[in-house]
Each structure stands twice: as structure tokens, then as C-alpha cells.
Amino acid sequence: MRWIWVLVFATVALAFGFSNSTNDVAQGTQGSDERLLHAYENRQSNLQLSGQGVVEKLLSDDLDGSRHQRFILRLASGQTLLVAHNIDLAPRINDLKVGDMVAFYGEYEWNQRGGVIHWTHHDPRGKHPHGWLKHRGVTYQ
């Protein structure tokens, strides 16, 4: 089953022109997936990581405190990841759909379901690494 996800992921990545260059994703997908899996298995948090995945599920916005657009990505490895994208500090991805490819750079936090990526935006105070999301050639930060 895992090889099917890898094949789907590679096909979608090629169709949308994603690459593993340092401009698109800091490291190759396989290396990113390995780092994310290692972080999950070792219950690590507060790690700046990059990667990409396919949108598996769109969730309602979190409106408590800072507003966050939320969705679940499935990585090529099969791991799922919740993305919590602060839409008070960065633009919302308005045309996001299930099946879309999204690349990310942000802070990983462990949870039992695969983890959360947040800080996918610029830091207005300049004290935290700037994160981003990329969807259909547009960077959201």
C-alpha cells in the first residue's frame, strides 16, 4: 500500500512542477519524510522541518485566539500531519482542495496522530525562523 502512495505522490509532484531544489523544499522529500517520521517516533517537538504532502482532509478553521486554517496532509511515507496555518499573519489558501499537493516549512510539534506543523508564516518580530506553505506555485507566508 505504501508504494501506491509513493507513486501517487511522485505523479502529482511531477504534474504540478514540484522539485526538491532548495528554493522549493529545503531537503528532498525522502529525507524530509525520514526526519518527520524520526521526530514522530521519538516524540520530538520544536523542530524546523520541511516537506510536502497531499491534502487528505480539510478541517474547519480554529478561531480560538489567532485564527488558523487547518488541514491534514498525507506524506509519501504514509504519515499524516496536521497543518495549522496562521491566517492572521499570512494569507489563507483559498482554493485548497483534497488531493492538492502542498509543500511546507515550519515548526513540528509531536502528537499521537502524526504531528502538527505550525509557524508556516513570517514572524513579524523577527525572533523565529520564517515559515511558509507552497500551493500551485504560490508561496503563503
N, C-alpha and C positions, 0 to 999 in steps of 0.2 A: 504494500500500500504506500509506503514511504516513497518508492521510486516514482509512483504516479504523481505525487505532489511535486517532486523534483522536476519531472518532465513538464507538468503544467506551469510551474514557476518559470522554468527556463524559456518556454514558449511565449509566455506573457511578457517576460522581461525583454526578449528579442523584439516582440511586436511593438512594444512601447519605447524601444530605443534605450533601455536602461543599460548601463555599463558598470563595471567595477572600478572605474577611474576614481582618483582621489577627489575629483570635482563632484561626482555623484554620490558615492558611498566611500567612507574613509578606508574600508578594507573590503576584500572580496566577500561575497555572500557566504560562502562556505566557512570562512574564518569568522565572520560575524555570527553566524548561527552557532558555531562551536563555542564562542565566547559567551553568547546568551545562554546556551544550554549549561555551560560550566557555572555561570552565575546562578542559574536556577537550581541546579543540583546541589550547589554549595550554599544556598540561601544568602547570597551576597546582594548588597544594595549600594546605592550611591556610586554607581559606575557609569561613566560616559561611554555609551556604545552606539554603534551604527548598524544598520541592516536594512532589509526590505522584506516585504511580505505581501500577501494577497488579503484584501479585506474580506473577512469571513462574516462579520456581523456589524451592523450599525446600531449603536445604542443611543438612548436619549442623552441630551446634554446634562452635565452635572451643573446645577445652578446654585449650589451652596458655596458661598464665598466667591472666589474667582470662578468665572464660567469656563467650562471645559467641554469641547467636542470630544466624544468618546466613540471608539470603535475597536474591534478586535481584528488583529492581523494573524494569519497563519504563515509561519516561516517555512522555508523549503524543508527544514528538518522535521516539520510537523508540530513544533512547539507553537503555542498560541501566546499572544502578547496583547495586553490592553494598552491602547494609546489614549492618553489624556492630554489633549492639546488645548492650551490656554487661549481662549478666543477673546479675552480682554486685552491680551498683549500681542496677539498675532491673528491674521485673517483666518476665518473659517474656510474649510474646503467645501464649498457649496455643492459641487457636482459629484461628490464622493458616492460610489455605489459598491455593492457587494460584487466581488470579483476584480475590482480595481487593484493595481499594484501601487504601493506606497513605500517610498524609501524614507528613512528616519535617522536622525542623530539626536540623542537626548540622554537623560539620566534614567538608568534602570533601577527599579525597586522590586525586590523579590515579593512574590505572594504565591499561594498554593496552586494557583491556576496558570502559572507560566510567567507572571511578572507584569510590571507596568512600565511603560516609557512615558516620561513627562519631561518638562523643560525643553519642549520642542519649539522654542521661541527665543527671541533675543532677550537678554537681561538688561532692562533699562538702567540698572545701577552699575552694570559692568563688572560685577563680582562673581558671576557664574558663567561657565562656557555657554556661548550661544548655541542653541539647538535649532533644528529645522525639520520640516516634512517636505517631501517632493512628490508631486502627483501630476501626471501628464505634462511634464516639463516645466511646471511652475513650482517655485520654492515658497513655502509658507514659514515665516519666522517673525 
